[in-house]
């Protein structure tokens, strides 16, 4: 594994550590050799996510496109700075990626694949490099107007969701009981790797810092008014939505089976489930406003981590975005 940032990232399978000044980030590139002007697909994964979650997507996309993924600060094989910030926000992540790509000499155009928190980090990156992004695939992505920002407290200690939600979820094993462990398509070895990455102390510390940053990312991004300015123009946007109501129902059922929560708390949780789709769908569709060209689809039966449960759906959207871009270039 090279530690040189001067190597040729446009040809062959490459991986290495690239300096962004204070520390080095792990970068990995695969797929066909890149020709001048061709887009490269860049993964911006969710909060605290392991690259191993994306292995099936990477292997399939790399058959037809150059593909780049990297570990953010403190995650996976990347280093932490001498002093890890208490909070790492989406704008900071975008700035690090900007520096990483420039220092590695990887030129645009870029097609972004953005999952979960990546919906915010990718749009901060779009703010930095508006002329360099020629398409985005949002995979059950966050955005600044999502209703969960109203549901949960802004907490310094990483509390997620509202108190009534936490009361029902107490001691529920999300991975096992909500279904990801049995529904993931990675296979036993990669799945074990995902769990191992998540358990690393540096990974856990960085994830907590990202969560603290995430809690104020909505206001920071909203101020940029991207839904009004349509920064992508006619570059394609795909919005791939998970059927997350399934996960919330399973979590509720598991919690109630344990005797968790008062009846009032259970009623609040049931109300969330009952109205999930009518609140979630319009918010997801709002991301189509970033461009004049887009498509929206829900993946039936898939929870939030579509990349592990139905990776083919993600690959299909990447193909669509690349095809749309190629069509734009030929007209």
WOZI-V141273 format. One record per helix or strand. SS is the DSSP state (H for helix, E for strand). FROM is the first residue (numbers start at 0). LEN is the number of residues. If there is no record, write none. Layout:
SS,FROM,LEN
SS,FROM,LEN
//
This chain:
E,1,1
E,13,6
E,23,7
E,39,5
H,50,11
E,66,4
H,89,15
E,109,6
H,117,11
E,132,7
H,147,4
H,162,7
H,173,4
H,179,4
H,187,12
H,200,22
H,225,4
E,235,7
H,244,13
H,262,12
H,275,15
E,293,6
H,305,4
H,310,20
//
